[in-house]
Amino acid sequence: MLSRSRITDEDHPLSQGKASVWNTYFQDIETIEQIDKDVKRTHPDIPFFSAESSFARSNQESMKNILLVFAKLNQGIRYVQGMNEILAPIFYVFRNDPDEDSSSHAEADAFFCFVELLSGFRDFYCQQLDNSVVGIRSAITRLSQLVRKHDEELWRHLEITTKVNPQFYAFRWITLLLTQEFSFFDCLHIWDALLSDPEGPLESLLGICCAMLVLVRRRLIAGDFTSNMKLLQHYPTTNISHLLYVANKLRSKMLL
Amino acid sequence: MGSSSGQPEFDYLFKVLLIGDSGVGKSSLLLSFTSNTFDDLSPTIGVDFKVKYLTIGEKKLKLAIWDTAGQERFRTLTSSYYRGAQGIIMVYDVTRRDTFTNLSDIWAKEIDLYSTNQDCIKMLVGNKVDKESERAVSKKEGIDFAREYGCLFLECSAKTRVNVEQCFEELVLKILETPSLTAEGSSGGKKNIFKQNPAQTSSASSSYCCSS
């Protein structure tokens, strides 16, 4: 809420100035509405997030708080759709801690870890960095190069023959850390590997993405643009342990 | 790339793009059209791709529909999706006025900037008419906008499925009436008999009018 005394005479509701309290206020309202809408749409199939219960409602409130505080603290990025998907597994794990003393601090703990995780990924959310070496495009290019290095034939068929631009599928794979590609609980499994990787989550993620392509190699090679787009945008249910095994093997092979 | 049968399973392939603000119901509209269902969907990140087969008259059509993310952050990336589209559907939410004003402020400009197709057919769609009591944009305003920008216009509800099929069918009919677009969309590009049709009829364009 705005306190009356903080608004100077020069400031007014139509001001577009950066220092305008009014402007900040309206911007915040917009962000809050967007976050509100997206948190409600986060995992509508999982009762923890979206049941008609006070538990689910309080979980949604916590998630909204975290996303809003992050947006306020990171003015260059604010809130970008998809952050809700990244936050969900983190918050879920902390909130379900069997130790009640720990789970009661889930909101604060999840916030800390969310900030920590995004410190390595937030550049992908920043439109101004799209064409820079730290932006999303360069991460997608790195994946493409990784595939090419590992399996030239597959790379050629995908990108040259069937013209599937890796951006069409890998944008979501990378910015959302695979949260929309697998079931929520399979994701927790994948994230265990991502977050415990000594080389950092991004290296691990790119390795897993490459392994995902390699695992459906035969179908991709036999496919045309349409079927390949469908396959990669709706990745089939997979044995996650096997996927991680392939990703690991692939990476150790690359290092040789 | 061709199917082993040698006969393409469609006569025309058209690329259709869905654009508009976040949360207006682009993905819901598409889901309602392709699988007759309505669900709470998570926000689209990047782009979503769906295919729908339609038969109109005697013609078999394959629609490749690109459903783009609405949030501003994704706009630099969506620009490449406009390339080669024969149809563009601009969606707004009839209960949220800003999603309508953004059409002229943002989306119409995006089309001008990125669409590679001069004759590309545009369609304006006001979604969520099931929430009539919350309406913030009148039908008349929609019609006026469509007239000004030279688009087709419909109001629909992805939830109740009112007018959903019509959105896509009217767009496709209009594409089919546009020789330059049907020439591009002819299937396979190599072996289809329809490919030569528009080119041939260009010398006798009157016959084209009669045939439709």
Interface residues (C-beta under 8 A of the other chain):
Chain A: Q34 K37 D38 K40 R41 T42 H43 P44 V80 Q81 G82 N84 E85 Y125 Q127 D130 I136 T161 T162 N165 Q167 F168 F171 R172 T175 L176 Q180 D224 T226 M229 K230 Q233
Chain B: M1 S22 G23 D39 D40 L41 S42 P43 I45 G46 V47 D48 F49 V51 A64 A69 Q71 E72 R73 F74 R75 T76 L77 S80
